[in-house]
Amino acid sequence: MKTRQSCSGSGPKAIPGARSSAEHRPRFAFLRPRNPSLAVPLLFFVATTQAQVPTQYVDALPKAQYSVYTAHINSDGILDLLVKAKPKFAPISVDDIVVPIPVKPSSPTFVLLSSGNSYVLDAAPGSATIGGAWQPASFQLFYGDFAGNGTAGMLLRSLTGGVASITVTTSVSNGAPQLVQALTSASVGVDLGDANVTTELRDQNNDGRADLLVRRSGLVTAVLLADSNGVFTASDANSVQAAWFGMLAALSNGDSTSAAQYIDPAIRDLYVQAFSNMGSAATGLQATLSNLAPVHIDSTTASFVVDQNTSGVSRMHLLQFAYRGGRWMLASF
């Protein structure tokens, strides 16, 4: 029996709810580096419960070692995708002769059929479909648990501008591949196939779901946060919070020089020195922060709040951003 799911190319566009002073009463504190004289003003997340994939299906997608092929199967002018699992064999000895026997892959071959701005996933395509005129496709495969269901989902990232990228996860009920989202410039505000664009799946807000970092020429320009369904959301806040998450990502990698690129030049030297004095503590900063939320955004300034949990104590901090030289930078934190 064929299993199909449809997915619209347009995703949610609501700005995450701003937090008012009536809802939260922040207690401002400082993250203290080893040198107290260089204390830098910085600013907890309760993850939603998500059904978990049974043990036998965990990481089925990466284990299948997929390859991607394209063809015009339904003649609508938009490329369809064949996502083919690598054939696997088990050696069986028969009368002292070793015979390779095909075994079922961890996740099956499937087809993504285009339908206007939507896609339909066929998890059990027929031999006639699989045997079509498929050609190797220009896609990169990335894995991360963006659905928060305990298994790695798969991002099929297009390397061609104007061609949708696709996210797929594993069904918690039967282990079949399940379509989540088509990512286009219209749905998420960025074309992942553009030149000089790179992507990374990484949990940026400590909610247990991998988020999508988008870099252009090495600089984080957008961070698409995964919601409770594993859908990457687009909002007016994306380009602002990219400065925050870009800085944290660099610090996590021990790269304070790159982290400085996201800070306003007027205060940059102070923070570079503070990061240096913090030493290895700077690399663990991201793990203490969550619940980034906008308070105010206009054309040149923005304010966000973020929670910090250290040693069981939670505090809220205010972040200020400024639009400088065509992009957002941290102006106070």
ZICOR-V683508 format. One record per helix or strand. SS is the DSSP state (@ for helix, = for strand). FROM is the first residue (numbers start at 1). LEN is the number of residues. If there is no record, write none. Layout:
# ZICOR-V683508
SS | FROM | LEN
SS | FROM | LEN
This chain:
# ZICOR-V683508
= | 4 | 5
= | 29 | 3
@ | 36 | 3
= | 40 | 3
@ | 55 | 3
@ | 60 | 4
= | 67 | 5
= | 80 | 5
= | 88 | 7
= | 97 | 7
= | 110 | 6
= | 118 | 5
@ | 127 | 4
= | 135 | 2
= | 139 | 6
= | 153 | 6
= | 165 | 6
= | 177 | 7
@ | 185 | 4
= | 197 | 6
= | 211 | 6
= | 219 | 6
= | 226 | 1
= | 232 | 1
@ | 238 | 15
@ | 256 | 7
= | 263 | 1
@ | 265 | 20
@ | 286 | 3
= | 289 | 9
= | 301 | 10
= | 313 | 12
= | 327 | 6
